[in-house]
């Protein structure tokens, strides 16, 4: 949620930011109109309440029955008018808040301006793509490799749950588990994160606080009876860990890491983009999250990027870093970077981590503040999130980049202790 004072005092700045995000700036005029109506109605309601309270005290002291009755009749009319205005105030207040919830965060001034993902500049690359021509064979995509090794079953996944679900089997399931355990250990033992085990369902207001509702309601799985929602990402629960709290300055930074399955109603079209396990309705992810003081958030963003990149380097997977342009950034982000790993069998780059500084956007929605020093005025914290890393695309990259001519898969050395010493999947 944006600072309302900023919208009131510098609407042109906010409108310019919305244009950079391909959003219609007309919503700002609508919000300002509702703001004016809300303040006028609130003033009128408070005036009538004050009048009613004042006259009520006077009535109690009146001796003349006729005068008392006249005043009572007056107050009945005031009460009826007040009820009408209060109802109107509630309606305007609800619309006023709802409009604000549709506003995305303002991009940082350094974020590249562009309409879509084709305008994301590449910042750097790491690692060399494997030369399969020199190895003497053509690399296969994972949707051929997995079934042939009997570690990936598409048919039974569809049978169990429908389109875009699959089953990992044997060494495939163990590889997924090994990656999760290893990534959690790296983030907790080396990078200073505290591991959390979270509920996989969440309440509606938590999704509003994290910026998922109302905008992304169509992509979420919802249990209507209990009004609980399946997590689309651990970021939602992690954002709300300190909802409605005032943190002490010495508590910051707070670093959390959590594994969860993620559930999304991906809107998918036929074609290359949906083959295999690249994009599905359920996937695993290890999520990094930080609460920091505002002045430290961009330094924290760089550090969080190194935490994600370190995992890919340890796996010896070639990757590139893209800085997201304003038209491709997530709803809550002020500045974002994507890490994309090379998948040799598919011959394309796959996003395995998106790392964002959300500034105070989520903190305002979830009311998360800190006190810089005793007696000081509270401020909203800044929050950051990043995948560390997202599966199953890391699994895809391992299968396709570590494949051998006979169809076997070499297990990355760093994962072998978590694979029971297994060196090759045959």
ZIUR-V772118 format. One line per field, one symbol per residue. ss: DSSP state (H for helix, E for strand, - for the rest). phi: phi as a letter, one per 20 degrees, with the letter a starting at -180 (. if undefined). burial: 1 if it has 16 or more other C-alpha atoms within 10 Angstrom, else 0. A space follows every 50 residues. Layout:
# ZIUR-V772118
ss->???
phi->???
burial->???
This chain:
# ZIUR-V772118
ss->---HHHHHH-HHHHHHHHHH-----HHHHHHHHHHHHHHHHHHHHHHHHH HHHHHHHHHHH---HHHHHHHHHHHHHHHHHHHHHHHHHHHHHHHHHHHH H---------------HHH-EEEEEE-----HHHH------HHHHHHHH- -EEHHHHHHHH-----EE--HHHHHHHHHHHHHHHHHHH----EEE---- EEEHHHHHHH------HHH--EE----EEE---HHHHHHHHH---EEEHH H--EEEEEEEEEE--------HHH-------EEEEEEEEEEE-HHHHHHH HHHHHHHHHHHHHHH---EEEEE-----------EEEEEEEEE----EEE EEEEEEE---HHHHHH--EEE------EEE-EEEEEEEEE--HHHHHHHH H-E-----EE--HHHHHHH----EE-
phi->.effffffecgfffffffffemdfffffffffffffffffffffffffff fffffgffgfdfefgffffffffgfffffffffffffffffffffgffff feeffefffeffeaebffdefeeaccndffeffffnbefefffefgffem dbcfgfffffcogmcbceclfffffgfffffffffffeeddneefcddfe cbegfffffenedefdgfedeceffdldcffeafgfffgegcglddeegf fefdcdcbebfccbefeddfpgfdfmdfbbecbebddebcdcfgfdffff fffffffffgffffeldfbcddefffedffgeedbbcddceedffembec fdbccceelefffffdldcbdgbgnfffcffdcccafccedefffgffge edfdfenfcfeggfeffedmnfdced
burial->11000011001001101101100010110011011011001101100100 01001000100000000100110010010001001101100110110001 10111111001111100011000000000001000000111110110010 11110010000001111110110111011101110111000011100001 11100111111110000001110000011111111111110110011010 01101111111111000000000001111111111111111110001101 10011011101100111111111111111111111111111111110011 11111111111111111111110000011111111111111111111111 11110011111100110110000010
